[in-house]
Amino acid sequence: MKKFIYIIAILAIVFASCTKDFEEINTNQNSPVSVQPSLLLRQVIYDYGEQMSYEGFAAGNLLSQHYALLDFNLFDRHDLKSPQLGGNPWPIFFTNLRDNEIILKKSRETPAFAVYEGPSLILKAYMAAALTDIFGDVPYFEAFNGVDGTVTPKYDLQEDIYQNEKGILDNLDKGIAAIKAYTAAIPLEGDILFNGDLNAWVRFANSLKIKYLMRISNKVNVSNQLQTIFTAGNYIKNNSENATFDFTNTAPNNFRFAQLRDGDFTNFVMSETAEEIFADLDDNRVTTFYQPFKNSNSNEFNGLINGINASTTTPSPNDYSLVGKIFREDTSSLDANFMTAWETSFLLAEAAQKGLITTNVETLYNNAVTLAFEYWNTNLPATYLAGSANLNAVGKTPLEQIITQKWIANTINGYEGWIEFRRTGFPALKNVAASLNNGLIPVRMPYPADAAALNAENYKVAETATNGNSLDVKVWWNE
């Protein structure tokens, strides 16, 4: 018995000595306990830009009808709840908004990181706008804080996300103010958009303000705000100032679409909508974005109607124009596109055409077209703007011309083409051949199944507001 008690005592001493320093012993002293903002900033910009470039091309370009699918095409038939090669951007938004929130918090808690406050506010506005424009009402004001906040945030109204304090427009203003107020000498590191140039971030923010003011311009009087930005002139004006970063020709930093296996790549072909638009404009960028179909006798281009019933018809890829070689063989000439001079100029042209700013519409439009051709490394024919692409071409409206040209240039950012179609009705998209959405073109993406599983109570409210998570309930700025 004494021997037994002695053994227990020894074990108790050993256990006590082990547990006393357990946390210290089992902590890797060489592992950082906090990620530096410079590393997170680089990660957020790259991850969001890379993933959304792929998403915008593989899924967004189906919604905007730049491309169509030959097979495995439930998404192309508008069963948006069945993503295949793309079509689930929800986790991309929430992962990167969460990481960006860490940068923002660090910038406000640690004086040495203050330089990151402005860029992180601008990125938050940029990503949040894309999120709400695609889905509508989403978790926002209570979201992105992880363990420091609630894991079941409520869904906020799009109207509030755009206009309330700490919303999209407010964060852009505060981001600009934070940059202008920054006087320390510590540089912004990890910035793969502008290499630490804070003035470039201000130009970026002002271009985004133009974009988002135009997006809500059917609901809110934004004329004075737009005129103020335009008169000041501090926005992205030329392609050297674009908010982009370059892809390479080799993995892992090449355009991800190029990494698809050959059978998946050849599944994407020119849409019939695109064929008609490029032919009508006699637009030589068709050779940049598409390839002549193999069975052509004279390097012709042929598009497929979106949303065929692939179970009853099996079209050959040799009969339709495949995706351009630039997206497969030479991706070093491609960018992850956040905001560009041509998009800004098209937005201002639209603002002028609608009387929201005072300036010459055609000058802005012609400049935007010129910048878009330059961006895509395609020569602008001398007669292009005098023909069917002229702002005042017979049978076209100026708004149709502006938005159609922006649609063409947004080929790598297809969600934008779909969003602008929803907002303006241009370019005219076709009904898909075998619709799984009652013949209607969707006006929002559905919330994914994860949203219902992980945040059931708040999801129920949003589901009810969208008529059962319907694709056909318009977002606020589109009502």
Summary of the structure (lengths in Angstrom):
residues: 479
radius of gyration: 25.3
end to end distance: 83.7
largest distance: 106.9
contacts: 1549
relative contact order: 0.14
helix: 53%
strand: 5%
